[in-house]
Amino acid sequence: MSVPPLSSDDFSRLMAPLGPFEAAPRLAVAVSGGADSLALALLAADWAKARGGEVLALTVDHRLRPESAAEAARVGAWLARDGISHRILAWEGDKPAADLQAAARAARYGLLGEACAAEGILHLALAHHQDDQAETLLLRLGRGSGLEGLGAMAAERPTSWGRLLRPLLPVPRVRLEATLRHRGQEWTSDPSNRNPAFARVRLRHLAGDLAAEGMTPRRLAETAGRLARAQAAVDSMVAEAAARHVTLDPAGFGRLRPEALAGLPDEVGLRLLAGLLLSVGGEAHTPRLERLERLHATLCGGLEAARTLAGCRIVPQGDSVVLCREPARVAPPLDLVPGSRIRWDGRFEAVVAGDAPPGLRLGALGPEGRRKVLAAMGRQRPEPVPTCAIPTLPALYHERGILAAPHLGYNREGAGRVLVSLRASPLHVLTVFACAGGNRHYL
């Protein structure tokens, strides 16, 4: 039985629930060269062009295989035939020996997000489809995930620069391949997709047996969708709880009253705590559910001593707890290039002035830096940041030492003009939070 390709009308119906878009929409599409992403790029380009917009295709070259650069260039040549702009983003530097897939995924999303932010593009389309959704549900079942994980991938997810879109989640892989065949477009196959060392590949080998028991990709994806509806309801409760009970400070730390946490339904409290840990800690993934549950129970019962989890320190302070970055996990200093935009420690984004002098770095203040800064300031005013969070604050360094610790109000020798902006910009979006001063913000 032949499988029909996706038409322009089919794709328009898939995009409709993800609107509204600009009058002339600009989209980025992540394109690996596989059938899924290549079909998405072609369909999205037609969709955007019909509305007076355009698509920028982004290919991440992970530099993990000798042939990857040539494959990325070939993707660009294919897309050029359809008039689609294309850019290659290279993952530079040393690669980790352990958990390479997770590191590559984090690097990929980081590069894609940076490219979108630089271009002012608010929508990044990803080619995850029905089979991916089914596999994700099974993988997360195996890891003991809670409701958030079992809801699998969302069709739309906000980020610090815009949002991720997955319009193809209802579409099986075979229809995407049929779409390319209909257009006469070839595609590449990543050899890692055949490597049984990866759990997803092993699951694909079980697909026939699972389908025979009624667990078809379509049924599994529909189950994930139903769980996602339940997740959306909990998300609404989490957002309300965050606005009422959480304070996130621009200096990158948070406050939460355990009494308020204990008064929430467990699922809401767990989700709120997980989001707060991610936002403050700058990590890419939530902690294991078992560890999160242990911390939640400890907080609700009364935290007596500081704890660490997900790159955070959780420190009791009066009737609340302070969540701040774990000093031992803070990223090393970064060199500042005049006129550049950088992200440091997964928590802060800095824009460097075009006339900034050479030799500047952005790094953690540290305990010694705290002592020097407070001594230089003469301790004339109370510290605006809790003691436990101060060593993790970003500081501006020069060969002569610390030029600025902006969140402590310390700037010397015109250092305040070096950074056009320095703001908290965590990788994880805590939907709604109450910022210091009582104002509500969306992050």
C-alpha positions in Angstrom: 0.0 0.0 0.0 1.5 3.3 -1.1 1.9 6.2 1.4 0.9 9.6 0.1 3.3 12.5 0.4 2.6 15.6 2.4 1.1 18.4 0.3 1.3 22.1 0.9 -2.2 22.1 2.3 -1.3 19.3 4.7 1.6 21.2 6.0 -0.5 24.4 6.4 -2.9 22.5 8.6 0.0 21.3 10.7 1.4 24.8 11.1 -2.0 26.4 11.9 -2.2 25.4 15.6 1.4 26.8 16.1 0.4 30.4 15.1 0.1 33.3 15.0 3.1 34.2 13.0 4.4 37.5 11.6 2.8 38.8 8.4 5.9 37.7 6.5 7.1 34.8 8.7 10.8 34.1 9.1 11.6 30.6 10.2 14.8 28.7 10.9 14.8 24.9 10.3 17.3 22.5 11.7 18.4 20.3 8.8 20.7 17.3 9.2 20.3 16.0 5.7 18.1 13.1 6.8 14.7 12.5 5.2 12.8 14.0 8.2 14.6 17.4 8.4 15.0 17.7 4.6 11.3 17.2 4.0 10.6 19.8 6.8 12.9 22.3 5.2 11.3 22.0 1.8 7.7 22.1 3.1 8.5 25.0 5.5 10.1 27.0 2.7 7.1 26.6 0.5 4.8 27.6 3.4 6.8 30.7 4.3 7.2 31.8 0.6 3.5 31.6 0.1 3.1 34.1 3.0 5.9 36.5 1.9 8.4 35.1 4.3 11.5 33.0 4.2 13.4 30.1 5.7 17.0 29.8 7.0 18.2 26.2 7.1 20.8 25.5 9.8 23.0 22.4 9.7 25.1 21.5 12.8 28.4 19.8 11.9 29.3 18.0 15.1 32.8 17.2 13.7 32.5 13.7 15.0 33.1 11.9 11.6 35.6 12.8 8.9 32.9 13.0 6.3 30.5 15.3 8.2 31.8 18.6 6.7 31.2 17.2 3.1 27.7 16.0 4.1 26.8 19.4 5.6 28.0 21.1 2.4 25.9 18.6 0.3 22.8 19.6 2.3 23.5 23.2 1.4 23.8 22.4 -2.3 20.5 20.5 -2.2 18.7 23.4 -0.6 20.2 25.9 -2.9 18.3 24.3 -5.8 15.1 25.4 -4.1 16.4 28.9 -3.2 16.7 28.1 0.5 19.4 30.0 2.5 21.7 27.6 4.4 24.3 28.0 7.1 26.6 25.4 8.7 27.2 25.7 12.4 30.4 23.8 13.6 30.8 22.3 17.1 34.3 23.2 17.8 36.6 22.1 20.5 37.3 18.8 22.3 34.6 16.2 22.6 33.7 14.4 25.8 34.6 10.7 26.2 31.5 9.9 28.1 27.8 10.5 27.3 28.7 11.9 23.9 25.1 11.9 22.6 23.9 14.1 25.4 26.8 16.5 24.9 26.2 16.7 21.2 22.5 17.4 21.7 23.3 20.2 24.1 25.9 21.7 21.8 23.4 21.4 18.8 20.6 23.2 20.6 23.1 25.8 21.9 24.4 26.5 18.4 20.9 26.6 16.8 19.6 29.0 19.5 22.6 31.3 19.1 22.1 31.4 15.4 18.4 32.3 15.7 19.1 35.0 18.3 21.8 36.5 16.1 19.4 36.6 13.1 16.4 37.8 15.1 14.4 34.7 14.2 11.8 33.7 16.7 10.8 30.3 15.4 13.1 27.2 15.0 11.3 24.3 13.4 12.5 20.8 14.3 11.7 17.6 12.4 10.6 15.3 15.2 7.8 13.1 13.9 5.3 10.5 15.1 7.9 7.7 15.3 10.2 9.9 17.3 7.4 10.7 19.7 6.6 7.0 20.2 10.3 6.2 20.9 10.6 9.0 23.3 7.6 7.8 25.3 9.1 4.3 25.6 12.6 5.6 26.5 11.1 7.8 29.2 9.0 5.0 30.6 12.2 3.0 30.9 13.8 5.8 32.9 10.9 6.1 35.3 9.9 9.6 34.1 7.0 11.5 35.7 4.2 13.2 33.9 6.4 15.9 32.3 8.6 13.3 30.7 5.8 10.9 29.6 4.1 13.8 27.8 7.1 13.4 25.5 7.9 16.2 23.1 5.7 19.3 22.9 4.7 20.8 19.5 5.7 24.2 20.8 8.2 25.2 23.5 9.4 28.7 24.5 13.1 29.5 24.8 15.0 32.5 26.0 15.3 33.8 22.4 12.0 32.6 20.8 10.4 29.1 20.5 10.9 25.6 19.2 8.3 24.3 16.9 7.6 20.6 16.0 4.9 20.6 13.3 5.5 17.1 12.2 4.7 15.2 15.4 1.5 13.7 14.0 3.2 12.5 10.8 4.8 9.1 10.5 8.3 8.8 9.1 7.2 7.0 6.0 5.2 10.0 4.8 8.2 12.2 5.0 10.2 9.8 2.9 7.3 9.6 0.5 7.3 13.4 0.3 11.0 13.5 -0.8 10.5 10.7 -3.3 7.6 12.6 -4.8 9.9 15.6 -5.2 12.8 13.6 -6.5 14.9 14.6 -3.6 17.6 12.3 -2.2 18.7 12.3 1.4 21.5 11.1 3.7 21.4 8.4 6.4 23.4 8.9 9.6 25.3 5.6 10.4 24.6 6.2 14.1 20.9 5.5 13.3 21.9 1.8 12.7 24.2 1.5 15.7 22.7 -0.9 18.3 24.8 0.8 21.0 22.0 3.5 21.1 18.7 2.8 22.9 16.6 4.4 20.1 18.1 2.0 17.5 17.4 -1.0 19.7 13.8 0.1 20.1 13.4 0.4 16.4 14.4 -3.2 16.0 11.5 -4.0 18.4 8.9 -2.0 16.6 7.3 -4.9 14.8 6.9 -6.9 18.0 5.5 -3.8 19.8 3.0 -3.1 17.0 1.8 -6.8 17.2 0.8 -6.1 20.8 -1.1 -2.9 19.8 1.8 -0.5 20.6 2.0 1.1 17.2 3.9 4.4 16.8 0.6 6.1 16.2 -1.0 4.7 19.4 2.0 5.5 21.5 2.2 9.0 20.1 -1.5 9.5 20.8 -0.9 8.3 24.4 1.9 10.9 24.7 -0.5 13.5 23.4 -3.1 12.7 26.0 -0.4 12.8 28.7 0.7 16.2 27.3 -2.9 17.5 27.8 -2.7 16.5 31.5 0.8 18.1 31.6 -0.6 21.4 30.2 -3.1 21.5 33.0 -0.4 21.0 35.6 1.8 23.6 33.8 -0.9 26.2 34.4 -0.9 25.4 38.1 2.9 25.5 38.2 2.9 28.9 36.5 0.4 30.3 39.1 2.4 28.8 42.0 5.7 30.3 40.6 4.1 33.7 40.4 2.9 33.5 43.9 5.7 31.7 45.7 9.0 32.1 43.8 11.3 35.1 43.6 14.0 34.9 40.9 16.5 37.7 41.3 18.3 39.3 38.3 21.6 38.2 40.0 20.6 34.6 39.2 19.5 33.2 42.5 16.0 32.2 43.7 13.9 32.1 46.9 11.2 29.8 47.8 9.3 29.2 51.1 9.2 25.5 52.0 5.8 26.1 53.7 4.3 27.2 50.4 5.9 24.3 48.6 4.4 21.9 51.1 1.0 23.4 50.5 1.0 22.5 46.8 -0.1 19.2 45.3 3.0 17.0 45.0 3.1 17.0 41.2 2.8 20.8 41.1 5.5 21.2 43.8 7.8 18.7 42.1 7.5 20.5 38.7 8.0 23.9 40.3 11.1 22.7 42.1 12.5 21.1 39.0 12.0 24.3 36.9 13.5 26.4 39.6 16.6 24.2 39.8 17.1 24.3 36.0 16.6 28.0 35.9 19.1 28.8 38.7 21.6 25.9 38.0 22.0 26.5 34.3 22.0 22.7 33.6 20.5 21.3 30.5 18.4 18.5 32.0 16.2 18.0 35.1 17.6 15.7 37.8 16.5 12.1 38.2 12.9 12.0 39.5 14.0 9.9 42.6 16.5 12.6 43.6 14.0 15.4 43.0 11.5 13.6 45.1 14.0 13.2 48.0 14.8 16.9 47.9 11.1 17.8 47.7 10.3 15.7 50.8 13.3 17.2 52.7 12.2 20.7 51.9 8.6 20.1 52.9 9.7 18.5 56.2 12.1 21.3 57.0 15.6 21.8 55.5 18.2 22.0 58.3 21.4 22.1 56.3 22.4 23.0 52.7 22.0 20.5 50.0 23.1 20.3 46.3 21.2 19.1 43.3 21.3 19.8 39.5 24.1 22.3 39.8 22.4 24.2 42.6 23.0 24.8 46.3 19.8 24.9 48.3 20.5 26.9 51.5 18.0 27.5 54.4 17.7 31.1 55.3 15.0 32.1 57.8 11.6 31.0 56.7 12.7 30.5 53.1 15.4 28.7 51.2 17.8 30.3 48.7 18.6 28.4 45.5 21.9 29.5 44.0 24.5 28.1 41.6 26.8 25.4 43.1 30.3 27.1 43.1 32.1 23.9 42.2 30.0 23.6 39.0 30.5 27.2 37.7 32.0 27.5 34.2 35.5 28.8 33.8 36.1 32.4 32.7 35.5 33.4 29.1 37.5 35.9 27.0 35.5 38.8 25.9 35.7 39.9 22.2 34.7 43.6 21.5 31.3 43.8 19.9 30.4 40.2 20.8 27.5 38.5 22.6 28.3 35.6 24.9 26.6 33.2 27.2 28.4 32.3 30.4 27.7 29.3 32.7 24.4 28.6 31.0 22.9 31.4 33.2 24.0 34.9 32.0 24.2 36.6 28.6 26.6 39.5 28.1 26.9 42.0 25.2 30.3 43.5 25.0 30.9 47.1 23.9 32.5 47.5 20.5 35.2 49.7 21.9 36.0 47.4 24.9 39.8 47.1 25.5 41.5 43.7 25.0 42.3 41.2 27.7 38.9 41.2 29.4 37.3 38.0 30.8 33.9 37.2 32.4 34.0 34.7 35.2 32.8 33.8 38.7 33.6 36.3 41.4 34.6 33.6 43.8 35.2 33.9 47.6 38.5 35.8 47.3 36.9 38.2 44.8 34.0 38.8 47.2 36.4 39.8 50.0 38.3 42.1 47.7 35.2 43.8 46.3 33.6 44.3 49.7 36.8 45.7 51.1 37.1 48.1 48.2 33.5 49.2 48.7 34.2 49.8 52.4 31.1 47.7 53.3 29.1 50.9 53.3 25.9 49.2 52.4 24.2 45.8 52.9 25.0 43.2 50.4 22.1 43.0 47.9 22.8 39.3 47.3 22.8 36.4 49.8 26.3 35.4 51.0 25.9 31.9 49.5 25.3 33.3 46.0 28.0 35.9 45.8 30.9 33.7 44.8 28.9 32.5 41.8 28.1 36.0 40.5 29.7 37.1 37.1 32.6 39.5 37.4 34.6 41.4 34.9 38.3 40.7 35.0 41.4 42.4 33.6 45.1 41.6 34.1 45.0 44.1 37.0 42.2 42.2 38.7 38.5 42.7 39.1 37.1 45.6 37.2 33.4 45.1 38.0 30.9 43.0 39.9 27.8 44.6 38.5 25.3 42.8 40.8 27.0 44.1 43.8 27.1 47.6 42.4 30.9 47.6 42.0 32.4 49.2 38.9 35.8 50.8 38.7 37.7 52.8 36.1 34.7 53.1 33.7 34.2 49.3 33.6 30.4 49.8 33.6 30.7 50.9 29.9 32.5 47.7 28.8 29.3 45.6 29.1 26.4 47.0 27.1 24.3 44.5 29.0 24.6 41.6 31.5 21.4 39.8 32.2 20.2 36.5 33.6 19.3 34.3 30.7 18.9 30.7 31.8 18.7 27.8 29.4 15.5 26.7 31.0 12.3 28.8 30.9 10.4 29.0 34.1 7.2 30.2 32.6 6.2 32.9 35.0 8.1 34.2 37.9 8.0 37.0 40.4 11.2 39.1 40.0 12.6 41.1 42.8 10.5 44.2 43.2 7.2 42.3 42.8 6.8 42.5 39.1 5.7 39.5 37.0 8.0 38.5 34.1 7.9 35.9 31.4 11.3 34.2 30.9 
